[in-house]
C-alpha cells in the first residue's frame, strides 16, 4: 500500500488542529498554575533549585497531557 495514498487531508488537518488545541490547553494550565500559586513557581524552580516542586509540576503536566490526549482520542 502506498504511503501517500493512505494519507487523507482531513486526518492531517484534524491532527494539526488537535495538536494546537492540546498545546493551548497545556499553556492555559501553566498560566492558571502560576496565578493560583501563592509564590513564584519559576523562581522556586530556577533560583531556589526546588527539585520537589519541579517534579510535582512535571507530573501535573504529564497527567494533563494524558487526560487531554484521552479526551481528544475519544471524540
Backbone torsions as a table, in degrees:
resi	resn	phi	psi	omega
1	UNK	NA	133.2	-178.7
2	UNK	-74.1	134.6	-177.1
3	UNK	-64.7	-41.6	-178.8
4	UNK	-69.4	-29.3	179.5
5	UNK	-72.6	-25.6	-178.5
6	UNK	-84.1	-11.2	178.2
7	UNK	-85.1	132.1	179.0
8	UNK	-115.4	136.4	-178.7
9	UNK	-58.8	-33.6	-179.8
10	UNK	-66.8	-37.3	178.8
11	UNK	-68.4	-40.0	178.7
12	UNK	-65.6	-44.1	179.3
13	UNK	-63.8	-42.2	179.4
14	UNK	-67.5	-35.3	176.6
15	UNK	-63.5	-44.2	178.8
16	UNK	-65.0	-43.3	179.8
17	UNK	-62.3	-47.3	-179.8
18	UNK	-68.2	-30.3	176.2
19	UNK	-64.5	-46.9	177.9
20	UNK	-65.4	-35.5	176.7
21	UNK	-63.7	-44.8	178.8
22	UNK	-64.1	-42.4	178.5
23	UNK	-65.4	-39.5	177.6
24	UNK	-63.5	-41.0	178.4
25	UNK	-67.4	-36.4	176.7
26	UNK	-66.8	-38.2	175.9
27	UNK	-64.5	-40.1	176.5
28	UNK	-63.1	-39.2	177.6
29	UNK	-62.3	-44.0	178.6
30	UNK	-63.6	-42.2	178.9
31	UNK	-60.6	-45.2	-179.9
32	UNK	-66.2	-38.7	178.8
33	UNK	-63.3	-42.1	-179.5
34	UNK	-70.7	-27.2	179.5
35	UNK	-82.6	-33.2	-177.1
36	UNK	-79.1	-34.1	-176.4
37	UNK	-64.0	138.3	-179.2
38	UNK	-78.5	3.7	-179.9
39	UNK	-140.4	168.7	179.8
40	UNK	-79.9	113.0	-178.6
41	UNK	-65.6	-42.4	-178.5
42	UNK	-63.8	-43.2	179.1
43	UNK	-64.9	-41.3	179.5
44	UNK	-60.7	-41.8	-177.2
45	UNK	-78.0	-45.7	-173.8
46	UNK	-79.3	-51.1	-173.9
47	UNK	-86.0	-43.8	-176.2
48	UNK	-87.3	-5.3	178.0
49	UNK	55.7	45.8	-179.4
50	UNK	-81.4	93.5	-175.9
51	UNK	-69.1	-36.7	-179.6
52	UNK	-62.5	-40.6	178.0
53	UNK	-67.6	-38.5	178.0
54	UNK	-63.3	-41.4	177.8
55	UNK	-66.5	-40.0	178.4
56	UNK	-63.5	-46.4	179.0
57	UNK	-64.8	-39.6	176.7
58	UNK	-61.7	-41.2	179.2
59	UNK	-69.9	-32.7	175.6
60	UNK	-63.9	-44.0	179.8
61	UNK	-67.8	-37.5	176.2
62	UNK	-64.2	-42.6	179.2
63	UNK	-67.5	-38.6	176.1
64	UNK	-64.1	-39.2	178.8
65	UNK	-64.6	-39.7	178.1
66	UNK	-65.6	-43.4	179.8
67	UNK	-65.2	-46.6	179.8
68	UNK	-63.2	-41.7	178.0
69	UNK	-62.7	-41.1	179.1
70	UNK	-66.0	-39.1	179.1
71	UNK	-67.7	-41.2	179.7
72	UNK	-65.9	-42.0	-179.9
73	UNK	-68.8	-28.4	-178.3
74	UNK	-78.9	-17.8	-178.0
75	UNK	-85.9	NA	NA
